[in-house]
Amino acid sequence: MVMDFRLLKEIVRGKIVDEFDHSLVLHKATAPEEFRGMKDFVGRLILVDYQPTSENLLSDFAYRLKNALPENIKLHSLKLRETVTSYAEWFSDDN
């Protein structure tokens, strides 16, 4: 099934970009003294209950998107780039 790209863009922005863009993402078990002074430099701080690797972030993003997509739309895959040559991929068939 296909969907309007504008709607997909709104969902991605609302569920991922608006929350994670320009944010420091740390595991919630990180000792507060390790990041206490960093908030002034990073803007937003997000604490998650998993190690925030690219692979784990993709799994989180997939969960958020799958729950936000219309019922007749299936999420096929995601790619998160760390650099030009380094990235992680998530495929629905693997999960």
C-alpha positions in Angstrom: 0.0 0.0 0.0 1.1 3.6 -0.6 0.4 6.8 1.2 0.7 10.5 0.7 4.3 11.6 1.3 3.1 14.7 3.1 1.3 12.6 5.7 4.3 10.3 6.1 6.5 13.4 6.6 4.2 14.8 9.3 4.2 11.5 11.1 8.0 11.2 11.1 8.4 14.8 12.2 5.9 14.4 15.0 7.1 11.1 16.3 10.8 11.3 15.8 12.3 14.6 14.4 10.6 17.0 16.8 11.7 14.9 19.8 15.1 13.7 18.9 16.6 16.4 16.6 19.4 18.3 18.2 19.1 16.2 21.4 21.6 14.3 23.5 20.3 10.8 24.0 21.6 8.9 27.0 20.7 5.7 28.8 18.6 6.5 31.8 21.1 4.6 34.0 23.8 7.2 33.2 24.8 8.9 36.5 23.3 12.4 36.7 26.7 13.9 37.6 28.0 12.7 34.2 25.5 14.9 32.2 24.4 17.6 34.7 26.4 20.4 33.2 25.9 19.2 29.6 22.3 20.4 29.3 23.4 24.0 28.9 25.5 22.9 25.8 23.2 20.4 24.2 19.8 22.0 24.4 17.7 18.9 25.0 18.5 15.8 26.9 16.6 12.6 26.3 16.9 9.6 28.7 15.9 6.2 27.2 15.7 2.7 28.8 18.1 1.2 26.2 21.7 1.9 25.0 21.2 4.6 22.4 23.1 2.9 19.6 21.9 3.5 16.0 20.4 0.0 15.9 18.5 0.5 19.2 17.3 4.0 18.1 16.0 2.5 14.9 14.1 -0.2 16.8 12.5 2.6 18.9 11.7 4.7 15.8 10.2 1.7 14.1 7.9 1.1 17.1 6.9 4.7 17.1 6.2 4.8 13.4 4.3 1.5 13.2 1.9 2.7 15.9 1.4 6.0 14.1 0.8 4.8 10.6 -2.7 4.2 9.2 -3.9 0.6 9.7 -3.6 -0.2 6.0 0.1 0.9 5.8 3.0 -1.5 6.8 6.4 -0.1 7.7 8.9 -1.9 5.4 12.3 -0.5 6.4 14.3 2.3 8.0 17.8 3.5 7.5 19.7 5.8 10.0 22.9 7.3 8.8 25.7 8.0 11.3 28.1 9.3 8.6 28.2 9.2 4.8 29.5 5.6 4.9 28.2 4.3 8.2 24.5 3.5 8.8 22.1 1.0 10.5 19.1 -0.5 8.8 15.9 -2.0 10.2 13.6 -4.3 8.1 10.2 -5.4 9.2 10.8 -8.9 7.9 13.6 -9.3 10.4 11.6 -8.2 13.4 
